[in-house]
């Protein structure tokens, strides 16, 4: 079966069909290189005999060719050395007599990468109907794999015109890389095309011995066109070129902007060499298209597809006004066609498809001004090589007032795809102003990619980034992506200035991240007011590459006005603004209502800051002592703050201002918790690392619906918490959140004299009315939990307990004189439910003494339910229950025994200090057992209606109480 591919030329459609080869029908035979499918390949050993290793293709009509491409195999990275090294392309009129068109004796272009396409230019002098590829050798020279090569595709590039050397050294275009054009400068050759042509580019191939004789590459040259060999027009010049390296037989292609007229003769003059005056090249080749009268339709020539310069006109300011995606695409094509200095403004938000032409090329770097005027370009870019970005290459450009959204995907694996970026791929002498990238950047290749949110690679000169932000994301789709940065990925030379800019981006699959830039080279990095958020902080950052530049701020500072205020940096012109409480981060705006003001709260030399919009009160509430004092704050003191001029949380702000603060300080010797704010502050301190704080609850505190827990996995509470017989209440609905209890993680902690009351509702697990997880030796005494717990969903059980949900391996929990009330409900459908009245889990040891269970729970025959705790490593002493929670433990009592004092007597266990008092009878209505202590000055005081009227009995309390009868520790006390 004949296999064919189609290639388009200026003369129409030329079809090449594979018709024969030395191993044509093998599974990995020669025809697989011409089937249009990169997933198949021609894999064979090269041979010195052309008849033993060749492929023949037939053209649908006789044609010139101007080059070819080869695509590597599917596993070239794994089986290295299989790239063709020595190969020849022939042409024939009759499939019998063959002329050499091109012979590469030492290919160093094709590398060991999967599915990568390499294009090489070579010009046939005449038209042929048949073409043959002979592969003589690969780079593989070892053992059984000697000469083994593979390519997935071989494609010929047809041309309407042929090229012939008119004058100069014939070796410059003899098709043989083993021969070379060498001479002292200046030297020139003239090439004649069979028809007038627009020159699109040309290729110099280095000499066959450049690796041994360095410095012979051309450095300075010019290319001219003529139709009479007398009058010459300069088409391209190169001065001080350093692209060409000292490699053997290596092709370098140089793009040319087509002239407005076609030429038949092209003169190449080399005037300087890399290391003196002696130069050499092995082959010269031209890429051209036949000159024609342009037929412009909808902005493009239907023949050569060049953009029509007259399709749009500039406004009075010299800017093209772009209001459609088609206009944006045309404008970009104009830049690529050589109009690098043209200016443009967006007049609308635009959504661009995958066919969008990236702005700027290696030859024609964008050098104009692009003003987005606050509009958004939504892109869907899929790269083909390095520097994938909306603006591929810039030099001398200004890009301002532009937002980039959508997706930017780096070139696929198997291509050289470094320096992907959200705005500019490669830049020189470029200014970026008020630009935001919110696009999602995807990188499919692993390891070092040198990609960033704004700029992929700074090449030289001065680069300035003012008032810009990256708030999108970078994802390593296959993980393990290195050398990623927030704003600038890499720099070679010149000065970099970044001012009033920030990064608040998300990263996934990234293993090495510098939050702002990765740039070792360059004369200077100047940063001013440059920030990055907690979620954008460095990951294994490389400080040798300036990985520590910029200032990290909290996610809260992004939201609360801090960032907007500091980005504005005192400028009178409104640049950055934010409606605090509505906008999650700063925005570009001229709206004065979004201006952010700073209020400085000053106590001596200590300061705290709050922010507000004009005519609004400060966000975040008044500062507390810890905010102002910082490291001088003592959590064991109580602070009373007075703000000057009557400033309070409702005071409106109309300008930056300073508010003086006075502080009254009381030394307590412990952290006093008298409000929800105090509890939150204690949690912040402990969860921030001050795990050993001792605290006391000085009043009943209701946390409401705010789920604020003490201790974390890494910061486990290890202090003493004394509830002083007060109650910590809450009403928590955690959706499906798990690991919930007022004390989330403790280690060697002491919790005493505390009551918890309320509700925990969640679909999650590991729930408790007091402690979620205990490590070390934790002591709990004289505590009451009265919490209704509902947890679990579907196949996930609740794993709940009344007082401690889990005890870790090697840990010990000692619970004495405690009471559990409330209910536990497991809402899951799981058969292996586990509920315990006091302590859950199998790990560690637990000792429970003089305790009472009055709670309720639902249980079935399939789960594990224990009234006090699971039996492993458990000791239960003198404990009682009214209704068992599954497996009975301790001694069951009756309601009558609860009321008549029998249970209180049993729990008191003959101790002289009062632990379990109870006022009997119906006078006060107190018929329940309590854990108030008698004989201690902290014993609570009740009136005859059972109401708690004082936290402790001391002289001050006694003097303040109205005359009457009170109950203290179950005994009557008369106050006269």
Long-range contacts (C-beta under 8 A, 24 or more apart in sequence): 3-31, 3-34, 3-35, 3-36, 4-34, 4-36, 5-34, 5-35, 5-36, 5-155, 7-155, 7-156, 7-157, 7-158, 9-63, 9-158, 9-159, 9-160, 10-159, 10-160, 10-289, 10-290, 10-292, 10-303, 10-304, 11-63, 11-158, 11-160, 11-290, 13-60, 14-59, 14-60, 14-61, 14-63, 14-158, 15-59, 15-60, 16-57, 16-58, 16-59, 16-60, 16-131, 16-155, 16-156, 17-57, 17-58, 17-60, 18-55, 18-56, 18-57, 19-56, 19-57, 19-58, 20-55, 20-56, 21-54, 21-55, 21-56, 22-47, 22-51, 22-52, 22-53, 22-54, 22-55, 23-53, 24-55, 28-150, 30-54, 30-55, 31-55, 32-152, 33-133, 33-151, 33-152, 33-153, 33-154, 34-153, 34-154, 35-153, 36-153, 37-152, 37-153, 38-71, 38-74, 38-115, 38-152, 38-153, 39-74, 39-152, 40-152, 41-73, 41-74, 41-150, 41-151, 41-152, 42-150, 42-151, 42-152, 42-154, 43-73, 43-82, 43-148, 43-149, 43-150, 44-135, 44-148, 44-149, 45-146, 45-147, 45-148, 45-149, 46-84, 46-86, 46-135, 46-136, 46-137, 46-138, 46-147, 46-148, 46-149, 47-136, 47-147, 48-136, 50-88, 50-132, 50-134, 53-134, 53-135, 53-136, 54-132, 54-133, 54-134, 54-135, 55-132, 55-133, 55-154, 56-95, 56-130, 56-131, 56-132, 57-130, 57-131, 57-132, 57-133, 57-156, 58-95, 58-129, 58-130, 59-128, 59-129, 59-130, 59-131, 59-156, 59-158, 61-129, 62-93, 62-127, 62-128, 62-129, 63-127, 63-128, 63-158, 63-159, 64-123, 64-124, 64-126, 64-127, 64-158, 64-159, 64-160, 64-161, 64-162, 64-194, 65-91, 65-101, 65-122, 65-123, 65-124, 65-128, 65-131, 65-156, 65-157, 65-158, 65-159, 66-121, 66-122, 66-123, 66-124, 66-157, 66-158, 66-159, 66-163, 66-285, 66-286, 66-287, 66-288, 67-119, 67-120, 67-121, 67-122, 67-123, 67-156, 67-157, 67-285, 67-287, 68-102, 68-119, 68-120, 68-122, 68-154, 68-155, 68-156, 68-157, 69-117, 69-118, 69-119, 69-120, 69-153, 69-154, 69-155, 69-157, 70-110, 70-117, 70-118, 70-120, 70-151, 70-153, 70-154, 70-155, 71-115, 71-116, 71-117, 71-118, 71-151, 71-152, 71-153, 71-154, 71-155, 72-110, 72-111, 72-112, 72-113, 72-114, 72-115, 72-116, 72-117, 72-118, 72-150, 72-151, 72-152, 72-414, 73-114, 73-115, 73-150, 73-151, 73-152, 74-114, 74-115, 74-152, 75-114, 76-112, 76-113, 76-114, 76-116, 76-150, 77-112, 77-113, 77-114, 79-145, 79-150, 80-112, 80-140, 81-112, 81-138, 81-139, 81-140, 81-141, 81-142, 81-145, 81-148, 82-112, 82-138, 82-139, 82-140, 82-145, 82-148, 82-149, 82-150, 83-107, 83-110, 83-111, 83-112, 83-138, 83-139, 83-149, 84-110, 84-135, 84-137, 84-138, 84-149, 84-151, 85-137, 85-138, 85-139, 85-149, 86-135, 86-136, 86-137, 87-133, 87-134, 87-135, 87-136, 88-133, 88-134, 88-136, 89-122, 89-131, 89-132, 89-133, 90-131, 90-132, 90-133, 90-134, 91-124, 91-126, 91-128, 91-130, 91-131, 91-132, 92-128, 92-129, 92-130, 92-131, 92-132, 93-128, 93-129, 93-130, 94-129, 94-130, 95-129, 95-130, 98-132, 99-126, 99-128, 100-175, 100-176, 101-128, 101-131, 101-175, 102-175, 102-283, 103-175, 103-176, 103-177, 103-178, 104-177, 104-249, 105-176, 105-177, 105-178, 105-208, 105-249, 106-177, 106-208, 106-248, 106-249, 107-249, 108-247, 108-248, 108-249, 108-250, 109-250, 109-251, 113-414, 113-415, 114-413, 114-414, 115-152, 115-412, 115-413, 115-414, 116-414, 116-415, 117-153, 119-157, 119-253, 120-203, 120-251, 120-285, 121-157, 121-201, 121-202, 121-203, 121-251, 121-253, 121-285, 121-286, 121-287, 122-175, 122-283, 122-285, 123-159, 123-162, 123-163, 123-173, 123-285, 123-286, 124-159, 124-162, 124-163, 125-162, 125-163, 125-164, 126-162, 127-162, 131-156, 159-288, 160-195, 160-289, 160-290, 161-193, 161-194, 161-195, 161-197, 161-288, 161-290, 162-193, 162-194, 163-191, 163-192, 163-193, 163-194, 163-285, 163-286, 163-288, 164-191, 164-192, 164-194, 165-189, 165-190, 165-191, 165-192, 166-190, 166-191, 166-192, 166-229, 166-265, 171-282, 172-281, 172-283, 172-284, 173-283, 173-284, 173-285, 174-283, 175-283, 176-282, 176-283, 177-205, 177-208, 177-249, 177-282, 177-283, 178-208, 178-282, 179-208, 179-282, 180-207, 180-208, 180-280, 180-281, 180-282, 181-280, 181-281, 181-282, 181-284, 182-207, 182-216, 182-278, 182-279, 182-280, 183-270, 183-278, 183-279, 183-280, 184-277, 184-278, 184-279, 185-220, 185-270, 185-271, 185-272, 185-273, 185-277, 185-278, 185-279, 186-269, 186-270, 186-271, 187-269, 187-270, 187-279, 188-267, 188-268, 188-269, 188-270, 189-267, 189-268, 189-284, 190-229, 190-265, 190-266, 190-267, 190-268, 191-265, 191-266, 191-267, 191-268, 191-284, 191-286, 192-264, 192-265, 193-263, 193-264, 193-265, 193-266, 193-286, 193-288, 195-262, 195-264, 195-290, 195-291, 196-227, 196-262, 196-263, 196-264, 196-290, 196-291, 197-262, 197-263, 197-264, 197-288, 197-289, 197-290, 197-291, 198-258, 198-259, 198-262, 198-288, 198-289, 198-290, 198-291, 198-304, 199-223, 199-225, 199-235, 199-236, 199-256, 199-258, 199-259, 199-263, 199-266, 199-286, 199-287, 199-288, 200-255, 200-256, 200-258, 200-287, 200-288, 200-289, 201-253, 201-254, 201-255, 201-256, 201-286, 201-287, 202-236, 202-253, 202-254, 202-256, 202-266, 202-268, 202-284, 202-285, 202-286, 202-287, 203-251, 203-252, 203-253, 203-254, 203-283, 203-284, 203-285, 203-286, 203-287, 204-244, 204-251, 204-252, 204-254, 204-281, 204-283, 204-284, 205-249, 205-250, 205-251, 205-252, 205-281, 205-282, 205-283, 205-284, 205-285, 206-244, 206-245, 206-246, 206-247, 206-248, 206-249, 206-250, 206-251, 206-252, 206-280, 206-281, 206-282, 207-248, 207-249, 207-280, 207-281, 207-282, 208-248, 208-249, 208-282, 209-248, 210-246, 210-247, 210-248, 210-250, 210-280, 211-246, 211-247, 211-248, 213-280, 214-246, 214-274, 214-275, 215-246, 215-273, 215-274, 215-275, 215-276, 216-246, 216-273, 216-274, 216-275, 216-278, 216-279, 216-280, 217-244, 217-245, 217-246, 217-273, 217-274, 217-279, 217-280, 217-281, 218-244, 218-270, 218-272, 218-273, 218-274, 218-279, 218-281, 219-272, 219-273, 219-274, 219-279, 220-270, 220-271, 220-272, 221-268, 221-269, 221-270, 221-271, 221-272, 222-268, 222-269, 222-271, 223-256, 223-266, 223-267, 223-268, 224-266, 224-267, 224-269, 225-259, 225-263, 225-265, 225-266, 225-267, 226-263, 226-264, 226-265, 226-266, 226-267, 227-263, 227-264, 227-265, 228-265, 229-265, 232-267, 233-259, 233-263, 235-259, 235-263, 235-266, 242-274, 244-274, 249-282, 251-283, 251-285, 253-287, 254-363, 255-361, 255-362, 255-363, 255-364, 256-363, 257-337, 257-338, 257-363, 257-364, 258-289, 258-304, 258-306, 258-337, 258-338, 261-291, 262-290, 262-291, 262-292, 263-291, 298-326, 299-326, 299-330, 300-330, 300-333, 306-333, 306-337, 307-333, 307-334, 307-337, 309-334, 309-339, 314-342, 314-343, 315-345, 317-343, 318-343, 319-343, 319-344, 319-345, 319-369, 319-371, 320-344, 320-345, 321-345, 321-347, 322-346, 322-347, 322-350, 323-347, 323-348, 323-350, 324-348, 324-350, 325-350, 325-351, 325-352, 325-353, 325-356, 328-352, 328-356, 328-377, 329-355, 329-356, 329-357, 332-356, 332-357, 332-358, 332-359, 333-357, 335-359, 335-360, 335-361, 335-364, 335-366, 335-368, 336-360, 336-361, 336-364, 337-364, 338-363, 338-364, 339-364, 340-364, 340-365, 340-366, 340-367, 340-368, 341-367, 341-368, 342-368, 343-368, 343-369, 343-370, 343-371, 344-368, 344-369, 344-370, 344-371, 345-370, 345-371, 345-372, 345-373, 346-371, 346-372, 346-373, 346-375, 346-377, 346-402, 347-373, 347-375, 348-375, 349-375, 349-376, 349-377, 349-378, 350-375, 350-376, 350-377, 350-378, 351-378, 351-406, 352-377, 352-378, 352-379, 352-380, 352-406, 353-380, 354-380, 354-381, 354-382, 356-380, 356-381, 356-390, 358-388, 358-389, 358-390, 358-391, 358-392, 358-425, 359-390, 359-391, 359-392, 359-394, 360-391, 360-392, 360-393, 360-394, 360-397, 361-392, 361-393, 362-393, 365-393, 365-394, 365-395, 365-396, 365-397, 365-426, 365-428, 366-391, 366-393, 366-394, 366-395, 366-397, 367-394, 367-395, 367-396, 367-397, 368-397, 368-398, 369-397, 369-398, 369-399, 369-400, 370-397, 370-398, 370-399, 370-400, 370-402, 371-400, 371-401, 371-402, 372-399, 372-400, 372-401, 372-402, 372-403, 372-435, 373-401, 374-401, 374-403, 374-588, 375-401, 375-402, 375-403, 376-402, 376-403, 376-404, 376-405, 377-402, 377-403, 377-404, 377-405, 377-406, 378-405, 378-406, 379-404, 379-405, 379-406, 379-407, 379-408, 379-439, 380-406, 380-407, 381-406, 381-407, 381-408, 381-409, 382-409, 382-411, 382-412, 383-408, 383-409, 383-410, 383-411, 383-415, 383-417, 383-420, 384-411, 384-415, 385-411, 385-415, 385-416, 385-417, 386-411, 386-416, 386-417, 386-418, 386-419, 386-425, 386-426, 386-456, 386-457, 387-418, 387-419, 387-420, 387-421, 387-425, 387-426, 387-456, 387-457, 388-417, 388-419, 388-420, 388-421, 388-425, 388-456, 389-420, 389-421, 389-422, 389-423, 389-424, 389-425, 389-456, 390-422, 390-423, 390-424, 391-423, 391-424, 391-425, 391-427, 392-424, 392-425, 392-426, 393-424, 393-425, 393-426, 393-427, 394-424, 394-426, 394-427, 394-428, 394-430, 395-427, 395-428, 395-429, 395-430, 395-461, 396-428, 396-429, 396-430, 397-427, 397-430, 397-431, 398-430, 398-431, 398-432, 398-433, 399-423, 399-424, 399-430, 399-431, 399-432, 399-433, 399-435, 400-431, 400-432, 400-433, 400-434, 400-435, 401-433, 401-434, 401-435, 401-588, 402-434, 402-435, 402-436, 403-435, 403-436, 403-437, 403-438, 404-435, 404-436, 404-437, 404-438, 404-439, 404-472, 405-438, 405-439, 405-472, 406-439, 406-440, 407-439, 407-440, 407-441, 407-442, 408-439, 408-440, 408-441, 408-442, 409-441, 409-442, 409-444, 410-441, 410-442, 410-443, 410-444, 410-445, 410-449, 410-451, 412-444, 412-445, 413-444, 413-445, 413-478, 417-443, 417-444, 417-445, 417-449, 418-448, 418-449, 418-450, 418-451, 418-456, 418-457, 419-449, 419-450, 419-451, 419-456, 419-457, 419-489, 419-490, 420-449, 420-451, 420-456, 421-451, 421-452, 421-453, 421-454, 421-455, 421-456, 421-489, 422-452, 422-453, 422-454, 422-470, 422-472, 423-454, 423-455, 424-454, 424-455, 424-456, 425-456, 425-457, 426-456, 426-457, 426-459, 427-455, 427-457, 427-458, 427-459, 427-463, 428-458, 428-459, 428-460, 428-461, 428-463, 428-494, 429-460, 429-461, 429-462, 429-463, 429-494, 430-463, 430-464, 431-463, 431-464, 431-465, 431-466, 432-463, 432-464, 432-465, 432-466, 432-468, 433-466, 433-467, 433-468, 434-466, 434-467, 434-468, 434-575, 434-588, 435-468, 435-469, 436-468, 436-469, 436-470, 436-471, 436-588, 437-469, 437-470, 437-471, 437-472, 438-471, 438-472, 439-472, 440-472, 440-473, 440-475, 441-472, 441-473, 441-474, 441-475, 442-475, 442-477, 443-474, 443-475, 443-476, 443-477, 443-481, 443-509, 444-477, 444-478, 445-478, 445-481, 446-476, 446-478, 446-479, 446-480, 446-481, 447-480, 447-481, 447-482, 448-482, 448-483, 449-476, 449-481, 449-482, 449-483, 449-484, 450-483, 450-489, 450-490, 450-518, 451-481, 451-483, 451-484, 451-485, 451-489, 452-484, 452-485, 452-486, 452-487, 452-488, 452-489, 452-517, 452-518, 453-485, 453-486, 453-487, 453-503, 453-505, 454-486, 454-487, 454-488, 455-487, 455-488, 455-489, 456-489, 456-490, 457-489, 457-490, 457-491, 457-492, 458-488, 458-490, 458-491, 458-492, 458-493, 458-494, 458-496, 458-519, 458-522, 459-492, 459-493, 459-494, 460-492, 460-493, 460-494, 461-493, 461-494, 461-495, 462-494, 462-495, 462-496, 462-497, 463-488, 463-491, 463-494, 463-495, 463-496, 463-497, 464-497, 464-498, 464-499, 465-496, 465-497, 465-498, 465-499, 465-501, 466-497, 466-498, 466-499, 466-500, 466-501, 467-499, 467-500, 467-501, 467-567, 467-575, 467-576, 467-588, 468-498, 468-501, 469-501, 469-502, 469-503, 469-504, 469-586, 470-503, 470-504, 470-505, 471-503, 471-504, 471-505, 471-585, 472-505, 472-506, 473-505, 473-506, 473-507, 473-508, 474-505, 474-506, 474-507, 474-508, 474-510, 475-507, 475-508, 475-509, 475-510, 476-508, 476-509, 476-510, 476-511, 477-509, 478-509, 479-509, 479-511, 480-509, 480-511, 481-509, 481-510, 481-511, 481-512, 482-510, 482-511, 482-512, 483-512, 483-518, 483-542, 484-510, 484-512, 484-513, 484-514, 484-518, 485-513, 485-514, 485-515, 485-516, 485-517, 485-518, 486-513, 486-514, 486-515, 486-516, 486-517, 486-532, 486-536, 486-550, 487-516, 487-517, 487-530, 488-516, 488-517, 488-518, 488-519, 489-517, 489-518, 490-518, 490-519, 491-517, 491-519, 491-521, 491-522, 492-521, 492-522, 493-521, 493-522, 493-523, 494-522, 494-523, 495-522, 495-523, 495-524, 495-525, 495-526, 496-522, 496-524, 496-525, 496-526, 497-526, 497-527, 498-525, 498-526, 498-527, 498-528, 498-530, 499-527, 499-528, 499-529, 499-530, 500-528, 500-529, 500-530, 500-567, 500-568, 500-569, 500-575, 500-576, 501-529, 501-530, 501-531, 501-567, 502-530, 502-531, 502-532, 502-533, 502-558, 502-563, 502-567, 502-586, 503-531, 503-532, 503-533, 503-536, 503-550, 504-532, 504-533, 504-535, 504-536, 504-558, 504-585, 505-535, 505-536, 506-535, 506-536, 507-536, 507-539, 510-539, 511-539, 511-540, 512-539, 512-540, 512-541, 512-542, 513-538, 513-539, 513-540, 513-541, 514-538, 514-541, 514-542, 514-545, 514-546, 514-547, 514-549, 515-541, 515-547, 515-550, 515-552, 516-546, 516-549, 516-550, 517-545, 517-546, 517-549, 518-542, 518-545, 518-546, 518-547, 519-545, 519-546, 520-544, 520-545, 520-546, 525-549, 529-566, 529-567, 529-569, 531-563, 531-566, 531-567, 533-557, 533-558, 558-584, 558-585, 558-586, 559-584, 559-585, 560-610, 560-611, 560-619, 560-620, 561-596, 561-598, 561-611, 561-612, 561-613, 561-619, 562-609, 562-611, 564-596, 564-611, 565-596, 565-597, 565-598, 565-611, 568-595, 568-596, 578-613, 579-613, 580-611, 580-612, 580-613, 580-616, 580-619, 581-619, 597-653, 597-654, 597-655, 597-656, 597-657, 598-656, 599-653, 599-656, 599-657, 599-658, 599-659, 600-656, 600-657, 600-658, 600-659, 601-627, 601-628, 601-643, 601-658, 601-659, 601-661, 602-658, 602-659, 602-660, 602-661, 603-628, 603-629, 603-660, 603-661, 603-662, 603-663, 606-630, 606-632, 612-652, 612-653, 613-653, 614-653, 614-654, 615-652, 615-653, 615-654, 616-652, 616-653, 617-649, 617-650, 617-651, 617-652, 617-653, 618-649, 618-651, 618-653, 621-649, 622-648, 622-649, 623-661, 624-677, 624-681, 625-663, 626-681, 626-685, 628-661, 628-663, 634-667, 635-671, 635-682, 635-685, 635-690, 635-693, 636-667, 636-668, 636-669, 636-670, 636-671, 636-693, 636-694, 637-665, 637-666, 637-667, 637-668, 638-665, 638-666, 638-668, 638-672, 639-663, 639-664, 639-665, 639-666, 640-664, 640-665, 640-666, 668-696, 670-694, 670-695, 670-696, 670-722, 671-695, 671-696, 672-696, 672-698, 673-697, 673-698, 673-701, 674-698, 674-699, 674-701, 675-699, 675-701, 676-701, 676-702, 676-703, 676-704, 676-706, 676-708, 679-703, 679-708, 679-728, 680-706, 680-708, 682-710, 683-708, 683-709, 683-710, 686-710, 686-711, 686-715, 686-717, 686-719, 687-711, 687-712, 687-715, 688-715, 689-715, 691-715, 691-716, 691-717, 691-718, 691-719, 691-747, 692-718, 692-719, 693-719, 694-719, 694-720, 694-721, 694-722, 695-719, 695-720, 695-721, 695-722, 696-721, 696-722, 696-723, 696-724, 697-721, 697-722, 697-723, 697-724, 697-726, 697-728, 697-754, 698-724, 698-726, 698-951, 699-726, 699-951, 700-726, 700-727, 700-728, 700-729, 701-726, 701-727, 701-728, 701-729, 702-729, 702-730, 703-728, 703-729, 703-730, 703-732, 704-730, 704-731, 705-730, 705-731, 705-732, 705-733, 706-730, 707-732, 707-734, 707-737, 707-740, 709-740, 709-741, 709-742, 709-743, 709-744, 709-772, 710-742, 710-743, 710-744, 710-746, 711-743, 711-744, 711-745, 711-746, 712-744, 712-745, 713-745, 715-745, 716-745, 716-746, 716-747, 716-749, 716-775, 716-776, 717-743, 717-745, 717-746, 717-747, 717-749, 718-746, 718-747, 718-748, 718-749, 718-776, 719-749, 719-750, 720-749, 720-750, 720-751, 720-752, 721-749, 721-750, 721-751, 721-752, 721-754, 722-752, 722-753, 722-754, 723-751, 723-752, 723-753, 723-754, 723-755, 723-783, 724-753, 724-938, 724-951, 724-952, 725-753, 725-755, 725-931, 725-932, 725-938, 725-939, 725-940, 725-951, 726-754, 726-755, 726-951, 727-755, 727-756, 727-757, 728-754, 728-755, 728-756, 728-757, 729-756, 729-757, 729-758, 730-756, 730-758, 730-759, 730-760, 731-758, 731-759, 732-758, 732-759, 732-760, 732-761, 732-762, 733-761, 733-762, 734-760, 734-761, 734-762, 734-764, 735-762, 735-763, 735-764, 736-762, 736-763, 736-764, 736-793, 737-762, 737-764, 738-762, 738-764, 738-765, 738-766, 738-767, 738-791, 739-764, 739-765, 739-766, 739-772, 739-773, 740-764, 740-766, 740-767, 740-768, 740-772, 741-767, 741-768, 741-769, 741-770, 741-771, 741-772, 741-805, 742-769, 742-770, 742-771, 743-770, 743-771, 743-772, 744-772, 744-773, 745-772, 745-773, 745-775, 746-771, 746-773, 746-774, 746-775, 746-776, 746-778, 747-774, 747-775, 747-776, 747-778, 748-775, 748-776, 748-777, 748-778, 749-774, 749-776, 749-778, 749-779, 750-778, 750-779, 750-780, 750-781, 751-778, 751-779, 751-780, 751-781, 751-783, 752-779, 752-780, 752-781, 752-782, 752-783, 753-781, 753-782, 753-783, 753-931, 753-933, 753-938, 754-783, 754-784, 755-783, 755-784, 755-785, 755-786, 756-783, 756-784, 756-785, 756-786, 756-787, 757-785, 757-786, 757-787, 758-786, 758-787, 758-788, 759-787, 759-788, 759-789, 759-790, 760-787, 760-788, 760-789, 760-790, 760-791, 761-790, 761-791, 762-790, 762-791, 763-791, 763-792, 763-793, 763-796, 763-827, 764-791, 764-792, 764-796, 764-798, 765-791, 765-792, 765-796, 765-797, 765-798, 765-799, 765-800, 766-799, 766-800, 766-805, 766-806, 767-791, 767-798, 767-799, 767-800, 767-801, 767-805, 768-800, 768-801, 768-802, 768-803, 768-804, 768-805, 768-840, 769-802, 769-803, 769-820, 769-822, 770-802, 770-803, 770-804, 771-803, 771-804, 771-805, 772-804, 772-805, 772-806, 773-805, 773-806, 773-807, 773-808, 774-804, 774-806, 774-807, 774-808, 774-811, 774-813, 774-844, 775-808, 775-811, 776-811, 776-812, 777-811, 777-812, 777-813, 777-814, 778-804, 778-811, 778-812, 778-813, 778-814, 779-813, 779-814, 779-816, 780-804, 780-813, 780-814, 780-815, 780-816, 780-818, 781-815, 781-816, 781-817, 781-818, 782-816, 782-817, 782-818, 782-915, 782-931, 782-933, 783-818, 783-819, 783-931, 784-818, 784-819, 784-820, 784-821, 784-931, 785-818, 785-819, 785-820, 785-821, 785-822, 786-821, 786-822, 787-821, 787-822, 788-822, 788-823, 788-825, 789-822, 789-823, 789-824, 789-825, 790-824, 790-825, 790-827, 791-825, 791-826, 791-827, 791-828, 792-826, 792-827, 792-828, 792-830, 792-833, 793-827, 793-828, 794-828, 794-829, 794-830, 795-828, 795-829, 795-830, 796-828, 796-830, 797-826, 797-828, 797-830, 797-832, 797-833, 797-834, 797-863, 798-824, 798-825, 798-826, 798-827, 798-828, 798-833, 798-835, 799-834, 799-835, 799-840, 799-841, 800-824, 800-826, 800-835, 800-840, 801-835, 801-836, 801-837, 801-838, 801-839, 801-840, 801-841, 801-869, 802-836, 802-837, 802-838, 802-853, 802-855, 803-838, 803-839, 804-838, 804-839, 804-840, 804-846, 805-840, 805-841, 806-840, 806-841, 806-843, 807-839, 807-841, 807-843, 807-844, 807-845, 807-846, 808-843, 808-844, 809-843, 809-844, 810-844, 811-843, 811-844, 811-845, 812-844, 812-845, 812-846, 812-847, 813-839, 813-844, 813-845, 813-846, 813-847, 814-846, 814-847, 814-849, 815-839, 815-846, 815-847, 815-848, 815-849, 815-851, 816-848, 816-849, 816-850, 816-851, 817-849, 817-850, 817-851, 817-907, 817-915, 817-916, 817-931, 818-848, 818-851, 818-852, 818-931, 819-851, 819-852, 819-853, 819-854, 819-929, 819-931, 820-851, 820-852, 820-853, 820-854, 820-855, 821-854, 821-855, 822-855, 822-856, 823-855, 823-856, 823-857, 824-855, 824-856, 824-857, 824-858, 824-885, 825-857, 825-858, 826-858, 826-863, 831-862, 831-863, 832-862, 832-863, 832-864, 833-859, 833-860, 833-862, 833-863, 833-864, 833-865, 834-863, 834-864, 834-865, 834-870, 835-859, 835-863, 835-864, 835-865, 835-866, 835-885, 835-886, 836-865, 836-866, 836-867, 836-868, 836-869, 836-870, 836-885, 837-866, 837-867, 837-868, 837-869, 837-881, 837-885, 838-868, 838-869, 839-868, 839-869, 839-870, 839-874, 840-869, 840-870, 841-870, 842-870, 842-872, 844-873, 845-873, 845-874, 845-875, 846-873, 846-874, 846-875, 847-874, 847-875, 847-877, 848-874, 848-875, 848-876, 848-877, 848-879, 849-876, 849-877, 849-878, 849-879, 850-877, 850-878, 850-879, 850-907, 850-909, 850-915, 850-916, 851-879, 851-880, 851-890, 851-907, 852-879, 852-880, 852-881, 852-903, 852-907, 852-929, 853-879, 853-880, 853-881, 853-882, 853-885, 853-890, 854-881, 854-882, 854-883, 854-898, 855-883, 855-885, 856-883, 856-885, 857-885, 857-886, 859-885, 859-886, 878-906, 878-907, 878-909, 880-906, 880-907, 898-927, 898-928, 898-929, 899-927, 903-929, 904-929, 914-969, 914-970, 917-969, 917-970, 917-971, 918-970, 919-967, 919-970, 924-967, 926-967, 930-970, 932-969, 932-970, 933-969, 934-968, 934-969, 934-970, 934-971, 935-969, 939-968, 939-969, 940-968, 941-966, 941-967, 941-968, 941-973, 942-966, 942-967, 942-968, 943-967
